[in-house]
């Protein structure tokens, strides 16, 4: 039961919102790389994952920092 209680924490709420914001990164990247630049899908997936990692690294660091 303790496992399910973790879903009602502030950390999970921040993490959930971060995942929702991932849509804002994914859609423009998919459009740019697939439709405009005509990259193959495998290259597009690698590129938008790379873009997401650069954008969300500071956010993840904030969410999962240890309170001192």
PDB file of N, H, CA, C and O in Angstrom:
ATOM      1  N   UNK A   1       0.813  -1.194   0.000  1.00  0.00           N
ATOM      2  CA  UNK A   1       0.000   0.000   0.000  1.00  0.00           C
ATOM      3  C   UNK A   1       0.858   1.260   0.000  1.00  0.00           C
ATOM      4  O   UNK A   1       0.446   2.299  -0.516  1.00  0.00           O
ATOM      5  N   UNK A   2       2.043   1.165   0.576  1.00  0.00           N
ATOM      6  H   UNK A   2       2.378   0.321   0.996  1.00  0.00           H
ATOM      7  CA  UNK A   2       2.951   2.313   0.600  1.00  0.00           C
ATOM      8  C   UNK A   2       3.334   2.716  -0.827  1.00  0.00           C
ATOM      9  O   UNK A   2       3.535   3.896  -1.112  1.00  0.00           O
ATOM     10  N   UNK A   3       3.432   1.737  -1.708  1.00  0.00           N
ATOM     11  H   UNK A   3       3.269   0.778  -1.477  1.00  0.00           H
ATOM     12  CA  UNK A   3       3.777   2.005  -3.113  1.00  0.00           C
ATOM     13  C   UNK A   3       2.756   2.939  -3.751  1.00  0.00           C
ATOM     14  O   UNK A   3       3.139   3.907  -4.409  1.00  0.00           O
ATOM     15  N   UNK A   4       1.478   2.673  -3.571  1.00  0.00           N
ATOM     16  H   UNK A   4       1.168   1.887  -3.036  1.00  0.00           H
ATOM     17  CA  UNK A   4       0.435   3.495  -4.174  1.00  0.00           C
ATOM     18  C   UNK A   4       0.343   4.874  -3.529  1.00  0.00           C
ATOM     19  O   UNK A   4      -0.079   5.832  -4.178  1.00  0.00           O
ATOM     20  N   UNK A   5       0.723   4.984  -2.291  1.00  0.00           N
ATOM     21  H   UNK A   5       1.066   4.206  -1.764  1.00  0.00           H
ATOM     22  CA  UNK A   5       0.707   6.282  -1.614  1.00  0.00           C
ATOM     23  C   UNK A   5       1.711   7.243  -2.257  1.00  0.00           C
ATOM     24  O   UNK A   5       1.529   8.459  -2.190  1.00  0.00           O
ATOM     25  N   UNK A   6       2.764   6.710  -2.876  1.00  0.00           N
ATOM     26  H   UNK A   6       2.911   5.723  -2.930  1.00  0.00           H
ATOM     27  CA  UNK A   6       3.768   7.568  -3.506  1.00  0.00           C
ATOM     28  C   UNK A   6       3.196   8.349  -4.690  1.00  0.00           C
ATOM     29  O   UNK A   6       3.764   9.362  -5.097  1.00  0.00           O
ATOM     30  N   UNK A   7       2.080   7.884  -5.242  1.00  0.00           N
ATOM     31  H   UNK A   7       1.619   7.060  -4.911  1.00  0.00           H
ATOM     32  CA  UNK A   7       1.453   8.603  -6.351  1.00  0.00           C
ATOM     33  C   UNK A   7       0.811   9.916  -5.901  1.00  0.00           C
ATOM     34  O   UNK A   7       0.507  10.770  -6.733  1.00  0.00           O
ATOM     35  N   UNK A   8       0.608  10.080  -4.624  1.00  0.00           N
ATOM     36  H   UNK A   8       0.855   9.386  -3.948  1.00  0.00           H
ATOM     37  CA  UNK A   8      -0.021  11.277  -4.089  1.00  0.00           C
ATOM     38  C   UNK A   8       1.000  12.212  -3.440  1.00  0.00           C
ATOM     39  O   UNK A   8       0.673  12.969  -2.525  1.00  0.00           O
ATOM     40  N   UNK A   9       2.230  12.148  -3.926  1.00  0.00           N
ATOM     41  H   UNK A   9       2.495  11.534  -4.669  1.00  0.00           H
ATOM     42  CA  UNK A   9       3.292  12.996  -3.379  1.00  0.00           C
ATOM     43  C   UNK A   9       3.551  14.186  -4.304  1.00  0.00           C
ATOM     44  O   UNK A   9       3.162  14.175  -5.472  1.00  0.00           O
ATOM     45  N   UNK A  10       4.204  15.192  -3.774  1.00  0.00           N
ATOM     46  H   UNK A  10       4.520  15.201  -2.825  1.00  0.00           H
ATOM     47  CA  UNK A  10       4.583  16.347  -4.588  1.00  0.00           C
ATOM     48  C   UNK A  10       5.595  15.963  -5.655  1.00  0.00           C
ATOM     49  O   UNK A  10       5.575  16.515  -6.755  1.00  0.00           O
ATOM     50  N   UNK A  11       6.477  15.025  -5.344  1.00  0.00           N
ATOM     51  H   UNK A  11       6.493  14.576  -4.451  1.00  0.00           H
ATOM     52  CA  UNK A  11       7.469  14.590  -6.318  1.00  0.00           C
ATOM     53  C   UNK A  11       6.794  13.961  -7.514  1.00  0.00           C
ATOM     54  O   UNK A  11       7.161  14.243  -8.655  1.00  0.00           O
ATOM     55  N   UNK A  12       5.804  13.105  -7.269  1.00  0.00           N
ATOM     56  H   UNK A  12       5.506  12.875  -6.342  1.00  0.00           H
ATOM     57  CA  UNK A  12       5.101  12.487  -8.393  1.00  0.00           C
ATOM     58  C   UNK A  12       4.342  13.526  -9.203  1.00  0.00           C
ATOM     59  O   UNK A  12       4.308  13.431 -10.430  1.00  0.00           O
ATOM     60  N   UNK A  13       3.740  14.501  -8.566  1.00  0.00           N
ATOM     61  H   UNK A  13       3.768  14.578  -7.569  1.00  0.00           H
ATOM     62  CA  UNK A  13       3.005  15.542  -9.284  1.00  0.00           C
ATOM     63  C   UNK A  13       3.942  16.316 -10.212  1.00  0.00           C
ATOM     64  O   UNK A  13       3.581  16.610 -11.352  1.00  0.00           O
ATOM     65  N   UNK A  14       5.135  16.645  -9.734  1.00  0.00           N
ATOM     66  H   UNK A  14       5.428  16.406  -8.809  1.00  0.00           H
ATOM     67  CA  UNK A  14       6.113  17.334 -10.571  1.00  0.00           C
ATOM     68  C   UNK A  14       6.557  16.446 -11.735  1.00  0.00           C
ATOM     69  O   UNK A  14       6.674  16.899 -12.874  1.00  0.00           O
ATOM     70  N   UNK A  15       6.799  15.179 -11.424  1.00  0.00           N
ATOM     71  H   UNK A  15       6.704  14.811 -10.500  1.00  0.00           H
ATOM     72  CA  UNK A  15       7.220  14.225 -12.447  1.00  0.00           C
ATOM     73  C   UNK A  15       6.135  14.048 -13.501  1.00  0.00           C
ATOM     74  O   UNK A  15       6.434  13.993 -14.694  1.00  0.00           O
ATOM     75  N   UNK A  16       4.899  13.961 -13.080  1.00  0.00           N
ATOM     76  H   UNK A  16       4.656  14.006 -12.111  1.00  0.00           H
ATOM     77  CA  UNK A  16       3.762  13.822 -13.991  1.00  0.00           C
ATOM     78  C   UNK A  16       3.664  15.034 -14.918  1.00  0.00           C
ATOM     79  O   UNK A  16       3.471  14.882 -16.125  1.00  0.00           O
ATOM     80  N   UNK A  17       3.795  16.220 -14.359  1.00  0.00           N
ATOM     81  H   UNK A  17       3.951  16.342 -13.379  1.00  0.00           H
ATOM     82  CA  UNK A  17       3.721  17.435 -15.170  1.00  0.00           C
ATOM     83  C   UNK A  17       4.879  17.499 -16.165  1.00  0.00           C
ATOM     84  O   UNK A  17       4.713  17.978 -17.287  1.00  0.00           O
ATOM     85  N   UNK A  18       6.044  17.016 -15.752  1.00  0.00           N
ATOM     86  H   UNK A  18       6.178  16.627 -14.841  1.00  0.00           H
ATOM     87  CA  UNK A  18       7.180  16.995 -16.667  1.00  0.00           C
ATOM     88  C   UNK A  18       6.892  16.103 -17.861  1.00  0.00           C
ATOM     89  O   UNK A  18       7.227  16.461 -18.990  1.00  0.00           O
ATOM     90  N   UNK A  19       6.285  14.965 -17.639  1.00  0.00           N
ATOM     91  H   UNK A  19       6.012  14.674 -16.722  1.00  0.00           H
ATOM     92  CA  UNK A  19       5.926  14.070 -18.728  1.00  0.00           C
ATOM     93  C   UNK A  19       4.900  14.701 -19.646  1.00  0.00           C
ATOM     94  O   UNK A  19       4.952  14.508 -20.861  1.00  0.00           O
ATOM     95  N   UNK A  20       3.979  15.445 -19.091  1.00  0.00           N
ATOM     96  H   UNK A  20       3.936  15.602 -18.104  1.00  0.00           H
ATOM     97  CA  UNK A  20       2.983  16.122 -19.917  1.00  0.00           C
ATOM     98  C   UNK A  20       3.635  17.206 -20.769  1.00  0.00           C
ATOM     99  O   UNK A  20       3.243  17.413 -21.917  1.00  0.00           O
ATOM    100  N   UNK A  21       4.617  17.889 -20.219  1.00  0.00           N
ATOM    101  H   UNK A  21       4.935  17.721 -19.286  1.00  0.00           H
ATOM    102  CA  UNK A  21       5.343  18.904 -20.975  1.00  0.00           C
ATOM    103  C   UNK A  21       6.188  18.297 -22.094  1.00  0.00           C
ATOM    104  O   UNK A  21       6.551  18.986 -23.048  1.00  0.00           O
ATOM    105  N   UNK A  22       6.495  17.023 -21.974  1.00  0.00           N
ATOM    106  H   UNK A  22       6.200  16.464 -21.199  1.00  0.00           H
ATOM    107  CA  UNK A  22       7.244  16.337 -23.025  1.00  0.00           C
ATOM    108  C   UNK A  22       6.547  16.409 -24.370  1.00  0.00           C
ATOM    109  O   UNK A  22       7.202  16.377 -25.412  1.00  0.00           O
ATOM    110  N   UNK A  23       5.231  16.505 -24.357  1.00  0.00           N
ATOM    111  H   UNK A  23       4.699  16.531 -23.511  1.00  0.00           H
ATOM    112  CA  UNK A  23       4.458  16.644 -25.584  1.00  0.00           C
ATOM    113  C   UNK A  23       4.855  17.914 -26.330  1.00  0.00           C
ATOM    114  O   UNK A  23       4.920  17.929 -27.560  1.00  0.00           O
ATOM    115  N   UNK A  24       5.120  18.975 -25.576  1.00  0.00           N
ATOM    116  H   UNK A  24       5.067  18.962 -24.578  1.00  0.00           H
ATOM    117  CA  UNK A  24       5.500  20.256 -26.177  1.00  0.00           C
ATOM    118  C   UNK A  24       6.844  20.135 -26.902  1.00  0.00           C
ATOM    119  O   UNK A  24       7.091  20.854 -27.870  1.00  0.00           O
ATOM    120  N   UNK A  25       7.693  19.248 -26.447  1.00  0.00           N
ATOM    121  H   UNK A  25       7.492  18.664 -25.661  1.00  0.00           H
ATOM    122  CA  UNK A  25       8.981  19.022 -27.100  1.00  0.00           C
ATOM    123  C   UNK A  25       8.825  18.055 -28.271  1.00  0.00           C
ATOM    124  O   UNK A  25       9.411  18.261 -29.333  1.00  0.00           O
ATOM    125  N   UNK A  26       8.045  17.011 -28.077  1.00  0.00           N
ATOM    126  H   UNK A  26       7.570  16.843 -27.214  1.00  0.00           H
ATOM    127  CA  UNK A  26       7.931  15.952 -29.070  1.00  0.00           C
ATOM    128  C   UNK A  26       7.290  16.411 -30.373  1.00  0.00           C
ATOM    129  O   UNK A  26       7.831  16.157 -31.449  1.00  0.00           O
ATOM    130  N   UNK A  27       6.160  17.075 -30.291  1.00  0.00           N
ATOM    131  H   UNK A  27       5.721  17.281 -29.417  1.00  0.00           H
ATOM    132  CA  UNK A  27       5.415  17.424 -31.498  1.00  0.00           C
ATOM    133  C   UNK A  27       6.196  18.360 -32.427  1.00  0.00           C
ATOM    134  O   UNK A  27       6.287  18.075 -33.621  1.00  0.00           O
ATOM    135  N   UNK A  28       6.761  19.461 -31.930  1.00  0.00           N
ATOM    136  H   UNK A  28       6.687  19.692 -30.960  1.00  0.00           H
ATOM    137  CA  UNK A  28       7.540  20.299 -32.855  1.00  0.00           C
ATOM    138  C   UNK A  28       8.753  19.575 -33.444  1.00  0.00           C
ATOM    139  O   UNK A  28       9.084  19.757 -34.616  1.00  0.00           O
ATOM    140  N   UNK A  29       9.415  18.752 -32.621  1.00  0.00           N
ATOM    141  H   UNK A  29       9.146  18.604 -31.669  1.00  0.00           H
ATOM    142  CA  UNK A  29      10.565  17.997 -33.135  1.00  0.00           C
ATOM    143  C   UNK A  29      10.136  17.013 -34.216  1.00  0.00           C
ATOM    144  O   UNK A  29      10.790  16.902 -35.253  1.00  0.00           O
ATOM    145  N   UNK A  30       9.049  16.307 -33.979  1.00  0.00           N
ATOM    146  H   UNK A  30       8.518  16.397 -33.136  1.00  0.00           H
ATOM    147  CA  UNK A  30       8.553  15.359 -34.980  1.00  0.00           C
ATOM    148  C   UNK A  30       8.213  16.089 -36.277  1.00  0.00           C
ATOM    149  O   UNK A  30       8.543  15.617 -37.365  1.00  0.00           O
ATOM    150  N   UNK A  31       7.560  17.227 -36.159  1.00  0.00           N
ATOM    151  H   UNK A  31       7.292  17.610 -35.275  1.00  0.00           H
ATOM    152  CA  UNK A  31       7.203  18.004 -37.355  1.00  0.00           C
ATOM    153  C   UNK A  31       8.452  18.485 -38.082  1.00  0.00           C
ATOM    154  O   UNK A  31       8.567  18.327 -39.297  1.00  0.00           O
ATOM    155  N   UNK A  32       9.389  19.071 -37.340  1.00  0.00           N
ATOM    156  H   UNK A  32       9.296  19.199 -36.352  1.00  0.00           H
ATOM    157  CA  UNK A  32      10.602  19.594 -37.949  1.00  0.00           C
ATOM    158  C   UNK A  32      11.414  18.499 -38.635  1.00  0.00           C
ATOM    159  O   UNK A  32      11.757  18.616 -39.811  1.00  0.00           O
ATOM    160  N   UNK A  33      11.715  17.448 -37.902  1.00  0.00           N
ATOM    161  H   UNK A  33      11.436  17.353 -36.946  1.00  0.00           H
ATOM    162  CA  UNK A  33      12.614  16.425 -38.429  1.00  0.00           C
ATOM    163  C   UNK A  33      11.965  15.545 -39.491  1.00  0.00           C
ATOM    164  O   UNK A  33      12.613  15.176 -40.470  1.00  0.00           O
ATOM    165  N   UNK A  34      10.695  15.206 -39.305  1.00  0.00           N
ATOM    166  H   UNK A  34      10.169  15.506 -38.509  1.00  0.00           H
ATOM    167  CA  UNK A  34      10.034  14.295 -40.248  1.00  0.00           C
ATOM    168  C   UNK A  34       9.471  15.033 -41.454  1.00  0.00           C
ATOM    169  O   UNK A  34       9.746  14.657 -42.594  1.00  0.00           O
ATOM    170  N   UNK A  35       8.688  16.077 -41.216  1.00  0.00           N
ATOM    171  H   UNK A  35       8.465  16.382 -40.290  1.00  0.00           H
ATOM    172  CA  UNK A  35       7.983  16.738 -42.311  1.00  0.00           C
ATOM    173  C   UNK A  35       8.836  17.764 -43.061  1.00  0.00           C
ATOM    174  O   UNK A  35       8.788  17.831 -44.289  1.00  0.00           O
ATOM    175  N   UNK A  36       9.603  18.550 -42.337  1.00  0.00           N
ATOM    176  H   UNK A  36       9.642  18.495 -41.339  1.00  0.00           H
ATOM    177  CA  UNK A  36      10.373  19.605 -42.993  1.00  0.00           C
ATOM    178  C   UNK A  36      11.725  19.086 -43.493  1.00  0.00           C
ATOM    179  O   UNK A  36      12.084  19.288 -44.654  1.00  0.00           O
ATOM    180  N   UNK A  37      12.471  18.416 -42.608  1.00  0.00           N
ATOM    181  H   UNK A  37      12.180  18.252 -41.665  1.00  0.00           H
ATOM    182  CA  UNK A  37      13.809  17.942 -42.984  1.00  0.00           C
ATOM    183  C   UNK A  37      13.795  16.579 -43.665  1.00  0.00           C
ATOM    184  O   UNK A  37      14.815  16.140 -44.196  1.00  0.00           O
ATOM    185  N   UNK A  38      12.651  15.910 -43.652  1.00  0.00           N
ATOM    186  H   UNK A  38      11.822  16.267 -43.221  1.00  0.00           H
ATOM    187  CA  UNK A  38      12.486  14.599 -44.310  1.00  0.00           C
ATOM    188  C   UNK A  38      13.435  13.525 -43.777  1.00  0.00           C
ATOM    189  O   UNK A  38      13.916  12.677 -44.529  1.00  0.00           O
ATOM    190  N   UNK A  39      13.698  13.574 -42.459  1.00  0.00           N
ATOM    191  H   UNK A  39      13.308  14.262 -41.848  1.00  0.00           H
ATOM    192  CA  UNK A  39      14.534  12.544 -41.849  1.00  0.00           C
ATOM    193  C   UNK A  39      13.721  11.263 -41.718  1.00  0.00           C
ATOM    194  O   UNK A  39      12.496  11.316 -41.616  1.00  0.00           O
ATOM    195  N   UNK A  40      14.396  10.105 -41.720  1.00  0.00           N
ATOM    196  H   UNK A  40      15.391  10.062 -41.803  1.00  0.00           H
ATOM    197  CA  UNK A  40      13.667   8.852 -41.455  1.00  0.00           C
ATOM    198  C   UNK A  40      13.185   8.822 -40.001  1.00  0.00           C
ATOM    199  O   UNK A  40      13.717   9.534 -39.150  1.00  0.00           O
ATOM    200  N   UNK A  41      12.198   8.010 -39.733  1.00  0.00           N
ATOM    201  H   UNK A  41      11.766   7.432 -40.425  1.00  0.00           H
ATOM    202  CA  UNK A  41      11.601   7.972 -38.393  1.00  0.00           C
ATOM    203  C   UNK A  41      12.607   7.589 -37.307  1.00  0.00           C
ATOM    204  O   UNK A  41      12.557   8.132 -36.204  1.00  0.00           O
ATOM    205  N   UNK A  42      13.512   6.666 -37.605  1.00  0.00           N
ATOM    206  H   UNK A  42      13.552   6.225 -38.502  1.00  0.00           H
ATOM    207  CA  UNK A  42      14.475   6.251 -36.588  1.00  0.00           C
ATOM    208  C   UNK A  42      15.370   7.418 -36.195  1.00  0.00           C
ATOM    209  O   UNK A  42      15.696   7.569 -35.018  1.00  0.00           O
ATOM    210  N   UNK A  43      15.778   8.257 -37.162  1.00  0.00           N
ATOM    211  H   UNK A  43      15.513   8.135 -38.119  1.00  0.00           H
ATOM    212  CA  UNK A  43      16.624   9.405 -36.858  1.00  0.00           C
ATOM    213  C   UNK A  43      15.836  10.480 -36.106  1.00  0.00           C
ATOM    214  O   UNK A  43      16.376  11.155 -35.229  1.00  0.00           O
ATOM    215  N   UNK A  44      14.572  10.632 -36.452  1.00  0.00           N
ATOM    216  H   UNK A  44      14.133  10.085 -37.165  1.00  0.00           H
ATOM    217  CA  UNK A  44      13.708  11.592 -35.774  1.00  0.00           C
ATOM    218  C   UNK A  44      13.545  11.231 -34.305  1.00  0.00           C
ATOM    219  O   UNK A  44      13.610  12.105 -33.440  1.00  0.00           O
ATOM    220  N   UNK A  45      13.336   9.958 -34.017  1.00  0.00           N
ATOM    221  H   UNK A  45      13.283   9.248 -34.719  1.00  0.00           H
ATOM    222  CA  UNK A  45      13.173   9.517 -32.630  1.00  0.00           C
ATOM    223  C   UNK A  45      14.445   9.782 -31.828  1.00  0.00           C
ATOM    224  O   UNK A  45      14.378  10.260 -30.695  1.00  0.00           O
ATOM    225  N   UNK A  46      15.587   9.478 -32.405  1.00  0.00           N
ATOM    226  H   UNK A  46      15.641   9.090 -33.325  1.00  0.00           H
ATOM    227  CA  UNK A  46      16.858   9.747 -31.722  1.00  0.00           C
ATOM    228  C   UNK A  46      17.023  11.237 -31.479  1.00  0.00           C
ATOM    229  O   UNK A  46      17.454  11.638 -30.398  1.00  0.00           O
ATOM    230  N   UNK A  47      16.691  12.066 -32.459  1.00  0.00           N
ATOM    231  H   UNK A  47      16.341  11.740 -33.338  1.00  0.00           H
ATOM    232  CA  UNK A  47      16.863  13.510 -32.340  1.00  0.00           C
ATOM    233  C   UNK A  47      15.929  14.109 -31.295  1.00  0.00           C
ATOM    234  O   UNK A  47      16.362  14.945 -30.502  1.00  0.00           O
ATOM    235  N   UNK A  48      14.651  13.702 -31.273  1.00  0.00           N
ATOM    236  H   UNK A  48      14.299  13.023 -31.917  1.00  0.00           H
ATOM    237  CA  UNK A  48      13.774  14.327 -30.283  1.00  0.00           C
ATOM    238  C   UNK A  48      14.030  13.789 -28.886  1.00  0.00           C
ATOM    239  O   UNK A  48      13.755  14.483 -27.907  1.00  0.00           O
ATOM    240  N   UNK A  49      14.547  12.575 -28.764  1.00  0.00           N
ATOM    241  H   UNK A  49      14.771  12.011 -29.560  1.00  0.00           H
ATOM    242  CA  UNK A  49      14.971  12.101 -27.444  1.00  0.00           C
ATOM    243  C   UNK A  49      16.187  12.883 -26.954  1.00  0.00           C
ATOM    244  O   UNK A  49      16.290  13.195 -25.768  1.00  0.00           O
ATOM    245  N   UNK A  50      17.105  13.198 -27.867  1.00  0.00           N
ATOM    246  H   UNK A  50      17.021  12.944 -28.830  1.00  0.00           H
ATOM    247  CA  UNK A  50      18.266  14.000 -27.487  1.00  0.00           C
ATOM    248  C   UNK A  50      17.831  15.411 -27.072  1.00  0.00           C
ATOM    249  O   UNK A  50      18.300  15.941 -26.065  1.00  0.00           O
ATOM    250  N   UNK A  51      16.943  16.004 -27.847  1.00  0.00           N
ATOM    251  H   UNK A  51      16.562  15.574 -28.665  1.00  0.00           H
ATOM    252  CA  UNK A  51      16.445  17.341 -27.500  1.00  0.00           C
ATOM    253  C   UNK A  51      15.760  17.315 -26.138  1.00  0.00           C
ATOM    254  O   UNK A  51      15.977  18.200 -25.311  1.00  0.00           O
ATOM    255  N   UNK A  52      14.940  16.307 -25.912  1.00  0.00           N
ATOM    256  H   UNK A  52      14.763  15.588 -26.584  1.00  0.00           H
ATOM    257  CA  UNK A  52      14.257  16.185 -24.624  1.00  0.00           C
ATOM    258  C   UNK A  52      15.219  16.014 -23.468  1.00  0.00           C
ATOM    259  O   UNK A  52      14.996  16.562 -22.388  1.00  0.00           O
ATOM    260  N   UNK A  53      16.283  15.261 -23.680  1.00  0.00           N
ATOM    261  H   UNK A  53      16.464  14.816 -24.557  1.00  0.00           H
ATOM    262  CA  UNK A  53      17.241  15.062 -22.581  1.00  0.00           C
ATOM    263  C   UNK A  53      17.946  16.363 -22.216  1.00  0.00           C
ATOM    264  O   UNK A  53      18.192  16.622 -21.038  1.00  0.00           O
ATOM    265  N   UNK A  54      18.272  17.180 -23.208  1.00  0.00           N
ATOM    266  H   UNK A  54      18.072  16.969 -24.165  1.00  0.00           H
ATOM    267  CA  UNK A  54      18.907  18.469 -22.920  1.00  0.00           C
ATOM    268  C   UNK A  54      17.935  19.427 -22.234  1.00  0.00           C
ATOM    269  O   UNK A  54      18.331  20.188 -21.350  1.00  0.00           O
ATOM    270  N   UNK A  55      16.681  19.392 -22.633  1.00  0.00           N
ATOM    271  H   UNK A  55      16.360  18.775 -23.350  1.00  0.00           H
ATOM    272  CA  UNK A  55      15.688  20.291 -22.054  1.00  0.00           C
ATOM    273  C   UNK A  55      15.292  19.859 -20.651  1.00  0.00           C
ATOM    274  O   UNK A  55      15.164  20.697 -19.759  1.00  0.00           O
ATOM    275  N   UNK A  56      15.096  18.560 -20.446  1.00  0.00           N
ATOM    276  H   UNK A  56      15.199  17.879 -21.171  1.00  0.00           H
ATOM    277  CA  UNK A  56      14.537  18.084 -19.193  1.00  0.00           C
ATOM    278  C   UNK A  56      15.566  17.692 -18.138  1.00  0.00           C
ATOM    279  O   UNK A  56      15.187  17.391 -17.006  1.00  0.00           O
ATOM    280  N   UNK A  57      16.841  17.686 -18.467  1.00  0.00           N
ATOM    281  H   UNK A  57      17.149  17.930 -19.387  1.00  0.00           H
ATOM    282  CA  UNK A  57      17.851  17.371 -17.447  1.00  0.00           C
ATOM    283  C   UNK A  57      17.779  18.328 -16.262  1.00  0.00           C
ATOM    284  O   UNK A  57      17.771  17.862 -15.123  1.00  0.00           O
ATOM    285  N   UNK A  58      17.725  19.646 -16.473  1.00  0.00           N
ATOM    286  H   UNK A  58      17.732  20.025 -17.399  1.00  0.00           H
ATOM    287  CA  UNK A  58      17.623  20.542 -15.312  1.00  0.00           C
ATOM    288  C   UNK A  58      16.322  20.347 -14.533  1.00  0.00           C
ATOM    289  O   UNK A  58      16.301  20.473 -13.308  1.00  0.00           O
ATOM    290  N   UNK A  59      15.255  20.042 -15.238  1.00  0.00           N
ATOM    291  H   UNK A  59      15.273  19.940 -16.233  1.00  0.00           H
ATOM    292  CA  UNK A  59      13.971  19.824 -14.566  1.00  0.00           C
ATOM    293  C   UNK A  59      14.035  18.564 -13.712  1.00  0.00           C
ATOM    294  O   UNK A  59      13.588  18.569 -12.565  1.00  0.00           O
ATOM    295  N   UNK A  60      14.586  17.490 -14.261  1.00  0.00           N
ATOM    296  H   UNK A  60      14.949  17.487 -15.193  1.00  0.00           H
ATOM    297  CA  UNK A  60      14.737  16.250 -13.481  1.00  0.00           C
ATOM    298  C   UNK A  60      15.650  16.459 -12.284  1.00  0.00           C
ATOM    299  O   UNK A  60      15.387  15.944 -11.197  1.00  0.00           O
ATOM    300  N   UNK A  61      16.716  17.211 -12.482  1.00  0.00           N
ATOM    301  H   UNK A  61      16.930  17.630 -13.365  1.00  0.00           H
ATOM    302  CA  UNK A  61      17.624  17.481 -11.367  1.00  0.00           C
ATOM    303  C   UNK A  61      16.897  18.220 -10.250  1.00  0.00           C
ATOM    304  O   UNK A  61      17.138  17.957  -9.072  1.00  0.00           O
ATOM    305  N   UNK A  62      16.013  19.139 -10.609  1.00  0.00           N
ATOM    306  H   UNK A  62      15.817  19.353 -11.566  1.00  0.00           H
ATOM    307  CA  UNK A  62      15.223  19.858  -9.621  1.00  0.00           C
ATOM    308  C   UNK A  62      14.234  18.931  -8.922  1.00  0.00           C
ATOM    309  O   UNK A  62      14.103  18.977  -7.699  1.00  0.00           O
ATOM    310  N   UNK A  63      13.546  18.100  -9.678  1.00  0.00           N
ATOM    311  H   UNK A  63      13.653  18.063 -10.672  1.00  0.00           H
ATOM    312  CA  UNK A  63      12.524  17.227  -9.106  1.00  0.00           C
ATOM    313  C   UNK A  63      13.139  16.229  -8.133  1.00  0.00           C
ATOM    314  O   UNK A  63      12.592  15.995  -7.055  1.00  0.00           O
ATOM    315  N   UNK A  64      14.270  15.639  -8.506  1.00  0.00           N
ATOM    316  H   UNK A  64      14.714  15.829  -9.382  1.00  0.00           H
ATOM    317  CA  UNK A  64      14.830  14.561  -7.713  1.00  0.00           C
ATOM    318  C   UNK A  64      16.015  14.969  -6.840  1.00  0.00           C
ATOM    319  O   UNK A  64      16.784  14.117  -6.394  1.00  0.00           O
ATOM    320  N   UNK A  65      16.160  16.269  -6.599  1.00  0.00           N
ATOM    321  H   UNK A  65      15.536  16.961  -6.962  1.00  0.00           H
ATOM    322  CA  UNK A  65      17.247  16.716  -5.724  1.00  0.00           C
ATOM    323  C   UNK A  65      16.973  16.269  -4.283  1.00  0.00           C
ATOM    324  O   UNK A  65      15.830  16.096  -3.861  1.00  0.00           O
ATOM    325  N   UNK A  66      18.036  16.098  -3.581  1.00  0.00           N
ATOM    326  H   UNK A  66      18.965  16.239  -3.924  1.00  0.00           H
ATOM    327  CA  UNK A  66      17.919  15.746  -2.162  1.00  0.00           C
ATOM    328  C   UNK A  66      17.781  17.035  -1.366  1.00  0.00           C
ATOM    329  O   UNK A  66      18.608  17.938  -1.490  1.00  0.00           O
ATOM    330  N   UNK A  67      16.755  17.118  -0.563  1.00  0.00           N
ATOM    331  H   UNK A  67      16.083  16.384  -0.463  1.00  0.00           H
ATOM    332  CA  UNK A  67      16.607  18.286   0.292  1.00  0.00           C
ATOM    333  C   UNK A  67      17.651  18.233   1.399  1.00  0.00           C
ATOM    334  O   UNK A  67      17.791  17.229   2.098  1.00  0.00           O
ATOM    335  N   UNK A  68      18.370  19.319   1.540  1.00  0.00           N
ATOM    336  H   UNK A  68      18.257  20.135   0.973  1.00  0.00           H
ATOM    337  CA  UNK A  68      19.442  19.351   2.530  1.00  0.00           C
ATOM    338  C   UNK A  68      19.064  20.176   3.732  1.00  0.00           C
ATOM    339  O   UNK A  68      19.857  20.307   4.665  1.00  0.00           O
TER     340      UNK A  68
END
